[in-house]
C-alpha cells in the first residue's frame, strides 16, 4: 500500500479494487438538468420582470446566509467532516440551511462528497470525479449529468446520519424545501422576492459550487501536496468572502478534518469566524484544527520557508513532523 492510501483506511468509502472509481459512463440526468435550468430560467425571466432593489438585497443576504451557515458550516464542516460539536437542534438547523443551497439532500450530498474525496486520494480516478476535462465539458457533466460507475464501491454512512429521521425526511424532500421559503418570501415581498430570494439564489449557489470546484481542482496555489493522489486541491485567492472560506481547497485537501480552512495569515475564512462567534456564545465546542488530526505520511509541504506570515508553532501537526518540508 502506498503512503497516499494510508489515510483512506478509515474512509466511509473503501473498495478492494481501485479501478472501481476509474471506469464508468457519464449520462444525462433529466431531473438534475431540469432543476438547474428551471431555476436559471425563472431567475433570469422573473428577476428581470420583477426587479426591485429590496429583492436584490434579499438575494445577497439569503445567498450569504445559506452558503455560510448552511453549506460551509452545516453540510461541509459539520455533517461531512464533523470538525466541531454542537447541540443537535443547531446541527439540524445548519444542515437545513445547507439543503437550501439546492445541491442535494444531506445524505445524498454526503455520499457524493465521500465518493469524490475517496477517488481523488487514489492514484487515478474518472475525469468526472477529478474535474479532469475542459471547463465547458466539466460544466455540462457536473450541472446536467451523473456518473454511473461500472463497479461502484460501497459507501458506508454511519447510522447516526443514515437512519436519522430528520435527515431522511430532508433527503426525500430536499427540492420541496424551497416551497416554504418561497411562500414566506411571497407573503413578504411578492413575486420579486420569490424570483430573487429563491430562484436566483439556488442558481447562484449551484453554479458557484461547480465553478469554484472546477478551479479549486485545476488552478491555484499549492502549499501542500498529497503524494500519490489523483488530484490536488488548490487555494483560490480573492474569493474567500464569496465562498465563506471554502476556496482554501489546498489547505482542506491537506487537513480535511480541520474546522479552519484559511490557515495562513491573510487567508480569510468567514466560516471560521462564525465558528469562533458560536463558540463564544457557548453553542460550539471541540473545534478541530490541524494539530488535532492524525499524522499523514503522504503529506508534503511546499515553500515552507517562503511563507513568512506562517507560524508553524501554531500547528504542531505540521511543525517538524510532516515529511518533505522545505527548509
C-alpha positions in Angstrom: 0.0 0.0 0.0 1.4 3.4 -0.9 1.6 6.3 1.6 -1.2 8.1 -0.2 -3.5 5.2 0.7 -2.9 5.1 4.5 -5.4 7.9 5.1 -8.3 6.1 3.4 -8.3 3.1 5.7 -11.0 4.6 7.9 -12.8 6.3 5.0 -16.5 6.0 4.5 -15.7 4.5 1.1 -13.3 1.6 0.8 -13.0 -0.6 -2.3 -10.8 -3.7 -2.8 -10.2 -2.6 -6.4 -9.1 1.0 -7.1 -10.5 0.6 -10.7 -14.0 0.9 -9.1 -13.7 4.7 -9.4 -12.0 4.7 -12.8 -14.4 3.1 -15.2 -17.9 4.4 -15.8 -20.3 6.3 -18.1 -21.4 9.9 -17.8 -25.0 10.1 -18.7 -27.6 12.9 -18.9 -29.7 13.3 -15.7 -33.1 14.9 -16.6 -34.0 15.7 -13.0 -30.7 17.3 -12.3 -30.7 19.3 -15.5 -34.3 20.4 -15.3 -33.8 21.5 -11.7 -30.9 23.8 -12.6 -32.3 25.0 -15.9 -35.7 25.7 -14.4 -34.2 27.8 -11.6 -31.9 29.6 -14.1 -34.8 30.5 -16.5 -37.0 31.6 -13.6 -34.2 33.7 -12.2 -33.5 35.4 -15.5 -37.1 36.0 -16.7 -38.6 36.6 -13.3 -35.7 38.5 -12.0 -35.7 41.0 -14.9 -39.5 41.5 -14.9 -39.9 41.8 -11.2 -36.6 43.5 -10.2 -36.5 45.7 -7.1 -33.6 46.7 -5.0 -35.2 45.1 -2.0 -35.4 41.8 -3.8 -31.8 42.1 -4.9 -30.7 42.8 -1.4 -32.7 39.7 -0.3 -30.8 37.7 -2.9 -27.4 38.9 -1.5 -28.3 38.3 2.2 -30.1 34.9 1.7 -27.3 33.6 -0.5 -24.7 34.6 2.0 -26.6 33.0 4.9 -27.2 29.6 3.2 -23.6 29.5 2.0 -22.0 30.4 5.3 -24.3 28.7 7.9 -25.7 26.1 5.6 -23.2 24.8 3.1 -19.9 25.7 4.8 -20.8 25.1 8.4 -23.7 22.7 8.3 -23.2 20.5 5.3 -19.4 20.6 5.0 -17.6 21.2 8.2 -20.2 19.6 10.5 -22.2 16.8 8.7 -19.4 15.6 6.4 -16.3 16.2 8.4 -17.6 16.5 12.0 -14.9 19.1 12.6 -16.8 20.7 15.6 -19.5 19.7 18.1 -22.8 21.5 18.7 -26.3 20.7 20.1 -28.4 18.5 17.8 -31.0 21.3 17.3 -28.3 23.6 16.0 -26.9 20.8 13.7 -30.3 20.3 12.3 -30.8 24.0 11.7 -27.4 24.4 10.0 -28.0 21.3 7.8 -31.4 22.5 6.8 -29.9 25.8 5.6 -27.4 23.6 3.7 -30.4 22.0 1.9 -31.5 25.5 0.9 -28.3 25.7 -1.2 -30.1 23.4 -3.7 -27.4 20.9 -4.4 -28.9 17.7 -2.9 -30.3 16.2 0.2 -28.0 15.9 3.2 -27.4 12.1 2.8 -27.0 12.4 -1.0 -24.6 15.3 -0.7 -22.6 13.3 1.9 -22.4 10.3 -0.5 -21.4 12.4 -3.4 -18.7 14.1 -1.4 -17.3 10.9 0.0 -17.1 9.2 -3.4 -15.3 12.1 -4.9 -13.0 12.6 -1.9 -12.1 8.9 -1.9 -11.4 8.8 -5.6 -9.2 11.9 -5.6 -7.0 10.3 -2.9 -6.2 7.3 -5.1 -3.5 7.4 -7.9 -6.2 7.6 -10.6 -9.9 8.1 -11.0 -12.6 9.0 -13.5 -12.3 12.5 -15.0 -15.8 13.3 -13.7 -14.6 12.8 -10.1 -11.5 14.9 -10.6 -12.9 17.7 -12.7 -10.4 16.4 -15.3 -11.9 17.7 -18.5 -12.1 21.2 -20.1 -14.3 23.8 -18.4 -17.2 23.5 -20.8 -17.3 19.7 -20.7 -17.0 19.7 -16.9 -19.8 22.3 -16.6 -22.1 20.1 -18.7 -21.1 17.0 -16.7 -21.4 18.4 -13.3 -24.6 20.5 -13.8 -26.5 18.2 -16.1 -25.2 14.7 -15.8 -24.4 11.8 -13.4 -21.6 9.3 -13.3 -22.6 5.7 -13.5 -19.6 3.6 -12.3 -19.4 0.1 -13.7 -18.5 -1.3 -10.2 -19.2 1.4 -7.7 -17.6 1.0 -4.3 -19.8 0.6 -1.2 -20.3 3.8 0.8 -20.9 3.3 4.5 -22.7 6.2 6.1 -22.9 5.9 9.9 -26.3 5.1 11.3 -26.5 8.3 13.3 -26.8 10.1 9.9 -28.2 7.4 7.5 -31.1 6.4 9.9 -31.8 9.8 11.4 -35.4 10.6 10.8 -34.9 14.3 10.1 -32.2 13.7 7.6 -34.1 11.0 5.9 -37.1 13.4 5.6 -34.8 16.1 4.1 -33.3 13.6 1.7 -36.7 12.7 0.3 -38.0 16.3 0.1 -34.9 18.4 -0.5 -36.3 20.1 -3.6 -39.6 20.7 -2.0 -37.9 22.5 0.9 -37.7 25.6 -1.3 -41.5 25.9 -1.2 -41.9 27.0 2.4 -39.3 29.7 1.9 -40.9 30.7 -1.4 -44.3 31.1 0.3 -42.7 33.1 3.1 -40.9 35.4 0.6 -44.1 35.8 -1.5 -46.0 36.9 1.5 -43.3 39.3 2.5 -42.5 40.9 -0.9 -44.4 39.2 -3.7 -43.0 37.6 -6.8 -39.9 39.7 -6.8 -38.8 38.1 -3.5 -39.6 34.6 -4.8 -37.6 35.0 -8.1 -34.6 36.7 -6.4 -34.8 35.1 -3.0 -35.3 31.5 -4.2 -34.7 31.0 -8.0 -31.7 33.4 -8.3 -30.2 32.2 -5.0 -30.4 28.5 -6.0 -29.0 29.2 -9.5 -26.1 31.2 -8.0 -25.2 28.6 -5.3 -25.4 25.6 -7.6 -23.4 27.2 -10.4 -21.0 28.8 -7.9 -20.4 25.4 -6.3 -19.4 23.9 -9.6 -17.4 26.9 -10.7 -15.3 27.1 -7.6 -14.9 23.4 -7.5 -13.6 23.3 -11.0 -10.9 25.9 -10.4 -10.1 24.6 -6.9 -9.0 21.3 -8.6 -7.2 22.8 -11.6 -5.8 26.3 -10.9 -4.4 28.0 -7.9 -1.8 27.9 -5.1 -0.3 24.8 -3.7 1.1 25.0 -0.1 0.7 21.2 0.3 0.8 18.1 -1.8 -0.8 14.8 -1.1 1.7 12.4 -2.7 0.2 9.8 -4.9 -3.2 11.4 -5.1 -5.0 11.7 -8.4 -5.7 15.4 -8.0 -4.5 18.2 -5.7 -6.8 20.8 -4.1 -5.9 24.4 -5.0 -6.2 27.6 -3.0 -8.2 30.2 -5.0 -7.3 33.7 -3.6 -9.6 36.8 -3.7 -12.8 34.8 -3.4 -12.6 33.9 0.3 -15.6 36.1 1.2 -17.7 34.9 -1.7 -17.0 31.2 -0.8 -17.1 31.7 3.0 -13.6 30.3 3.2 -14.3 27.2 1.1 -11.8 28.5 -1.6 -8.8 27.3 0.5 -9.1 23.9 -1.0 -5.5 23.0 -1.0 -5.5 23.5 2.8 -8.6 21.4 3.0 -7.1 18.5 1.0 -4.2 18.6 3.4 -6.3 18.7 6.6 -9.8 17.7 5.7 -10.9 17.4 9.3 -9.9 20.9 10.2 -12.7 23.3 11.1 -10.4 26.1 10.0 -9.8 26.3 6.2 -7.8 29.5 6.0 -4.6 28.5 7.8 -2.1 31.3 6.8 -2.3 35.0 7.6 -4.3 36.7 5.0 -6.4 33.6 4.2 -9.8 35.0 5.2 -12.2 32.3 6.4 -15.7 33.6 7.3 -16.8 30.1 8.3 -14.0 30.1 10.9 -15.1 33.5 12.1 -18.6 32.3 12.5 -17.5 29.2 14.4 -15.5 31.3 16.9 -18.5 33.5 17.4 -20.7 30.5 18.1 -18.1 29.1 20.4 -18.1 32.3 22.4 -21.9 32.0 22.6 -21.4 28.5 24.1 -23.0 26.8 21.1 -20.0 25.1 19.6 -17.2 23.1 21.2 -14.5 20.5 20.3 -13.3 22.5 17.3 -10.7 20.5 15.4 -7.5 22.1 14.0 -4.6 20.5 12.0 -2.8 19.8 15.3 -5.7 17.6 16.4 -5.7 15.4 13.2 -3.7 12.1 12.6 -0.3 12.4 11.1 -0.3 11.9 7.3 2.9 10.4 5.9 1.8 11.2 2.3 1.5 15.0 3.0 4.3 17.2 1.8 4.7 20.9 2.4 5.8 23.3 -0.3 7.6 26.6 0.1 7.5 26.4 3.9 10.3 28.9 4.3 8.8 31.3 1.8 5.6 31.9 3.7 6.8 34.5 6.1 3.5 35.0 7.8 3.1 31.3 8.6 3.7 30.3 12.2 4.2 26.5 12.4 4.2 26.5 16.2 0.5 27.2 16.0 0.0 24.0 14.1 2.1 21.2 15.8 0.7 18.6 13.4 2.7 20.2 10.6 5.6 21.6 12.6 8.7 19.4 12.2 6.6 16.3 11.6 5.4 16.2 8.0 7.8 14.6 5.5 9.0 16.7 2.6 9.0 20.0 4.5 11.2 22.7 2.9 13.9 24.3 4.9 
